[in-house]
């Protein structure tokens, strides 16, 4: 399926043996804007198109401040945030390897995501005070602003995870979420997705 409007040219495709490299070895439905990596996977083309609509809306819903040149202190703090994010991720990965899932894994992934987003924002000139005052602990706002400034947004597992976990994280409700959605890790694979985003962010800072 091909979609074209304004300056966007988008294809909705299903990964198979001929497209495995295009989609990073992931299987399912993807959408791809001509200048960006394929985004997915989704369970159906309808889910891919729905995500595309949300992505287009989010492009016009960020805080929208211009990219600034970061100070040396901001760059150093961004790197420190990524080191701390790695610590949370390692804790989550050790827990998962030991067969655990639940609040510890959920909270570790959320804290890692918050640090990754804010590290990227620091690297684009946002101050720590700006993050604290404007973003606070809103993972969705942090993600939208970071994506607006160029953070990789091709792995739909991140947004799927945020839709479920961002609000409970903000109100300290991850234990309740772990009881309601005990198989969330198996459903989304969010720890691997956050690790991939961490690696991509490191390359850009």
C-alpha positions in Angstrom: 0.0 0.0 0.0 1.4 3.4 -0.9 0.2 6.7 0.7 1.3 10.1 -0.6 0.3 13.6 0.6 2.0 16.9 1.0 5.8 16.2 1.3 5.3 12.6 2.6 5.7 9.4 0.6 4.8 6.3 2.7 4.6 2.6 2.0 2.9 0.0 4.2 4.6 -3.3 3.8 4.8 -6.7 5.4 8.2 -8.1 6.3 9.1 -11.4 4.7 12.3 -13.1 3.4 12.8 -10.3 0.9 12.4 -7.5 3.3 14.0 -8.8 6.4 17.0 -6.5 6.2 14.7 -3.5 5.6 12.9 -4.2 8.9 15.8 -5.1 11.1 15.0 -8.8 11.2 11.6 -8.2 12.7 8.4 -9.8 11.2 5.0 -8.2 10.8 3.5 -5.1 9.2 5.5 -1.9 8.9 5.1 1.6 7.4 8.0 3.5 6.0 8.4 7.2 5.1 10.7 7.5 2.1 13.4 9.3 4.2 13.2 7.2 7.4 13.6 3.6 8.6 10.7 1.2 8.5 8.5 1.5 11.6 6.9 -1.5 13.3 6.1 -4.3 13.7 2.3 -4.2 13.8 -0.1 -7.1 13.7 -2.1 -5.8 10.7 -2.0 -3.1 8.1 -4.8 -1.3 9.9 -2.6 -1.0 13.0 0.2 0.3 10.9 -2.0 3.0 9.3 -3.4 3.9 12.8 0.2 4.4 14.1 1.0 6.4 11.0 -1.9 8.8 11.8 -0.7 9.2 15.4 2.9 9.9 14.2 1.7 12.6 11.8 -0.4 14.2 14.6 2.6 14.0 17.0 4.8 15.9 14.5 2.7 19.0 15.2 2.2 18.3 19.0 5.7 18.7 20.4 6.9 21.7 22.4 8.5 22.8 19.2 11.5 24.9 20.5 14.4 25.2 18.1 17.4 23.0 18.3 20.1 24.7 20.4 23.8 24.1 20.7 24.4 22.2 24.0 26.9 23.4 26.5 29.8 21.2 27.5 28.0 20.7 30.8 24.8 19.6 29.1 26.7 17.1 26.9 28.5 15.7 30.0 25.2 15.4 31.9 23.6 13.7 28.9 26.4 11.1 28.9 25.9 10.6 32.6 22.2 10.0 32.1 23.0 7.4 29.5 25.4 5.6 31.9 22.6 5.6 34.5 20.1 4.4 32.0 22.4 1.5 31.2 22.5 0.6 34.9 18.7 0.4 35.0 18.6 -1.6 31.8 21.2 -4.1 33.1 19.1 -4.6 36.2 16.0 -5.3 34.0 18.0 -7.7 31.8 19.4 -9.6 34.7 15.9 -10.0 36.2 14.4 -11.1 32.9 17.2 -13.7 32.4 16.4 -15.1 35.9 12.8 -15.6 34.8 11.3 -12.5 36.5 8.8 -10.0 35.2 6.7 -7.4 37.0 7.2 -4.2 38.8 11.0 -4.3 39.0 11.4 -4.9 35.3 8.7 -2.3 34.5 10.1 0.4 36.7 13.7 -0.2 35.5 12.6 0.1 31.9 10.6 3.3 32.6 13.5 4.9 34.5 15.9 4.0 31.7 13.5 5.5 29.1 13.2 8.7 31.1 17.0 9.1 31.3 17.4 8.2 27.6 14.8 10.8 26.5 16.3 13.5 28.8 19.8 12.7 27.7 18.8 13.2 24.1 17.1 16.5 24.9 20.1 17.7 26.8 22.2 16.9 23.7 19.9 19.1 21.7 20.4 22.1 23.9 17.5 21.6 26.4 18.6 22.4 29.9 18.1 20.2 32.9 15.9 22.9 34.3 13.8 22.9 31.1 13.4 19.1 31.3 12.4 19.4 35.0 9.9 22.3 34.5 8.4 21.3 31.1 8.8 17.6 30.8 8.8 16.6 34.5 8.1 12.8 34.6 5.9 12.7 31.5 7.4 10.0 29.3 5.1 10.7 26.4 5.9 14.4 26.4 9.6 13.6 26.6 9.4 11.1 23.7 7.4 13.4 21.5 9.9 16.3 22.0 12.9 14.0 21.5 11.4 12.5 18.4 10.6 16.0 17.1 14.3 16.8 17.5 15.4 13.6 15.6 15.5 10.7 18.1 14.9 7.5 16.3 11.3 6.6 16.2 11.2 3.5 14.0 10.6 0.9 16.7 6.9 0.9 17.5 7.4 -1.2 20.6 8.5 2.0 22.4 5.2 3.8 21.8 3.2 0.7 22.5 4.9 0.4 25.8 4.4 4.1 26.6 0.7 3.8 25.9 0.5 1.2 28.6 3.1 2.3 31.1 3.6 6.1 30.9 0.5 7.1 33.0 1.0 4.5 35.7 4.7 5.5 35.9 3.8 9.1 36.4 1.4 8.3 39.3 3.6 5.5 40.9 1.2 2.8 39.7 3.6 0.3 38.1 2.9 -2.4 40.8 -0.8 -2.2 39.9 0.0 -2.4 36.2 2.2 -5.5 36.8 -0.8 -7.2 38.4 -3.2 -6.2 35.7 -0.8 -7.0 32.8 1.5 -9.7 34.1 2.5 -10.8 30.5 3.3 -7.3 29.3 7.0 -8.1 28.5 6.0 -11.1 26.4 3.4 -8.9 24.6 5.7 -6.1 23.7 9.3 -7.0 24.4 9.9 -3.6 25.8 13.3 -4.3 27.5 14.9 -5.2 24.2 13.3 -2.2 22.6 14.6 0.2 25.2 18.1 -1.4 24.9 18.0 -0.8 21.1 17.0 2.8 21.7 19.8 3.3 24.2 22.4 2.1 21.7 20.9 4.4 19.0 20.9 7.4 21.4 24.6 6.8 22.4 25.5 7.0 18.7 24.0 10.5 18.5 25.5 12.0 21.6 
